[in-house]
Amino acid sequence: MSSVVSRLLRSDTERGSMLVETAFLLVLIMLPVFYLVGTLGRLQAGAYAVSAASREAGRTFVASADDPSGHLAASAAATLVMEAHSFPSEDGELVVICESSPCLSPGSTVRVDMNLQVELPLVPDFVSGALPTAITLSSSHIAPVDEFRESP
């Protein structure tokens, strides 16, 4: 009978350790998973933003009356899209490449390239020399100029 009592007393000292170990392992596993999900979500938002910005800038450019107003309208459209996706417009770079001169010649095409620097969340500045702290995303869109539009 004393062996039964001693076994019961020994098991009382171990009581609750499984809960502590499980909680510790869950925290150890879940923190990197949450960081990974947040980082991938930010990168996906950047991919959507850069794709939509290049598409809208191209569409806006070819619908403009002339080249200078087209560049301004394309820049404004790209800025609106970037800000709608919670990215500052300073992080993006818009490049309009024309197939012909002037850009809006009937039947020509206009290529719009958009680049975006997406900063990785929670990466401190002091590791910038050893690890990348930003990822560059890019997108291109080719917009046709209407064949029946009036020549500029």
Stockholm file with secondary structure:
# STOCKHOLM 1.0

chainA/1-152         MSSVVSRLLRSDTERGSMLVETAFLLVLIMLPVFYLVGTLGRLQAGAYAVSAASREAGRTFVASADDPSGHLAASAAATLVMEAHSFPSEDGELVVICESSPCLSPGSTVRVDMNLQVELPLVPDFVSGALPTAITLSSSHIAPVDEFRESP
#=GR chainA/1-152 SS CHHHHHHHHHHHHTTTHHHHHHHHHHHHHHHHHHHHHHHHHHHHHHHHHHHHHHHHHHHHHHTSSSHHHHHHHHHHHHHHHHHHTTCCGGGEEEEEEESSSSTTCTTCEEEEEEEEEEECTTCCGGGTTTSCCEEEEEEEEEEECCTTSCCC
#=GC SS_cons         CHHHHHHHHHHHHTTTHHHHHHHHHHHHHHHHHHHHHHHHHHHHHHHHHHHHHHHHHHHHHHTSSSHHHHHHHHHHHHHHHHHHTTCCGGGEEEEEEESSSSTTCTTCEEEEEEEEEEECTTCCGGGTTTSCCEEEEEEEEEEECCTTSCCC
//
